[in-house]
């Protein structure tokens, strides 16, 4: 089962963030996302106008609500940047990669 076929699971804390080989194995499944300091994922999209960027933001927002996992969304005219990490553990967990794969599917 691919990442995009899985469901995000809320993190209750008390677990270590992904690191090293395990982290790299997840990242290989969403290679278009930037892995930043083994702490978060980031990706930027460019659109031809404000309305198209806003439409994408709204689709990501609906997906985030459905999954119960919410990214940091930066939005301006024609540009959307999304950053993902799990705040409870101050790093990355499997759900961050699941949401990244699902966003790529939009």
C-alpha positions, -999 to +999 in steps of 0.1 A: +000+000+000+014+034-010+016+064+013-013+081-005-035+051+002-030+053+040-047+075+066-029+100+088-029+090+125-029+118+151+004+119+170-001+120+208+035+127+214+059+105+234+076+091+203+108+101+187+108+119+153+120+099+124+158+101+118+185+086+096+178+056+073+141+054+083+136+090+075+154+087+042+133+057+032+101+077+037+115+107+019+123+085-012+086+080-015+079+117-019+111+129-036+098+162-049+095+174-013+125+191+002+137+174+035+148+203+057+173+196+084+157+162+091+129+183+107+103+191+082+092+187+046+087+217+022+074+222-013+065+252-034+040+254-062+037+282-088+004+292-104-005+317-131-028+338-109-042+344-074-074+324-080-056+292-091-033+294-061-063+300-038-081+270-053-051+248-045-049+261-010-086+254-005-082+218-018-052+213+005-072+227+034-101+203+028-077+174+026-060+184+058-093+186+076-103+152+063-069+137+074-068+156+108-033+166+100-027+203+092+003+218+073+017+252+075+005+269+043+022+301+029+001+317+002+005+348-020-002+358-056+006+327-077+027+309-051+019+283-025+045+269-001+036+241+022+056+229+052+049+197+071+061+185+105+045+172+136+045+198+164+040+173+192+073+157+185+090+187+168+099+166+138+086+142+112+065+111+116+048+088+091+017+110+089+037+139+075+048+117+046+012+104+041-001+139+038+027+150+015+018+120-009-019+129-007-011+166-015+009+155-045-021+135-057-042+167-058 
